[in-house]
Amino acid sequence: MLDYGVIQPRLQRLYDWSARELDLPGLRGLVHHLDPVYVCPFADRHVWVPPDGALPRLLRRLTNPRT
């Protein structure tokens, strides 16, 4: 649940930050529209669809960064 509720919504920012810090711009290409593409192509992104339910939604809401 943490993967879907906390990590996935921040995945692109995490990879962007890592690419800058490590000076590895290619890391940015491993995520496309919040979906990891290092295992399978973007067309097969259905494998990353989060489970529908109250817990993932609650985790996303509780951990959403305030901007």
C-alpha positions in Angstrom: 0.0 0.0 0.0 2.8 2.4 0.7 4.1 1.9 -2.8 0.8 3.0 -4.3 -0.2 5.6 -1.8 3.1 7.2 -0.9 5.8 6.4 -3.4 4.1 6.2 -6.8 2.6 9.7 -6.7 6.2 11.0 -6.1 8.0 8.7 -8.5 8.7 11.2 -11.2 10.1 13.7 -8.7 12.2 11.0 -7.1 13.7 10.0 -10.4 14.3 13.6 -11.5 16.0 14.3 -8.2 18.1 11.2 -8.4 19.1 12.0 -11.9 20.3 15.4 -10.8 22.1 14.3 -7.7 23.8 11.3 -9.4 24.4 13.3 -12.6 22.7 10.4 -14.5 20.1 12.1 -16.8 19.1 8.7 -18.2 17.3 7.9 -14.9 14.5 10.3 -15.9 13.6 7.9 -18.8 12.8 5.1 -16.4 9.5 6.7 -15.4 6.8 7.9 -17.8 3.7 9.7 -16.5 4.3 8.2 -13.0 4.6 4.7 -14.3 7.9 2.8 -14.1 9.1 1.7 -17.5 12.3 -0.1 -16.5 10.6 -3.5 -16.4 8.0 -3.3 -19.2 7.1 -0.8 -21.9 4.7 2.1 -21.2 2.0 0.3 -23.2 1.9 -2.4 -20.6 1.5 0.1 -17.7 -1.7 -1.7 -16.5 0.6 -3.8 -14.3 1.2 -0.6 -12.2 -2.4 0.3 -11.7 -2.9 0.8 -8.0 -5.5 -1.3 -6.2 -8.8 0.6 -5.8 -9.7 1.1 -2.2 -9.9 3.5 0.7 -6.5 2.7 2.1 -4.4 3.8 -0.9 -6.6 7.0 -1.3 -6.2 7.8 2.4 -2.4 7.3 2.2 -2.2 9.6 -0.8 -4.3 12.2 0.9 -2.4 12.0 4.3 1.1 12.1 2.7 0.4 14.6 -0.1 3.0 17.3 0.1 1.6 20.7 0.8 2.8 23.1 -1.9 
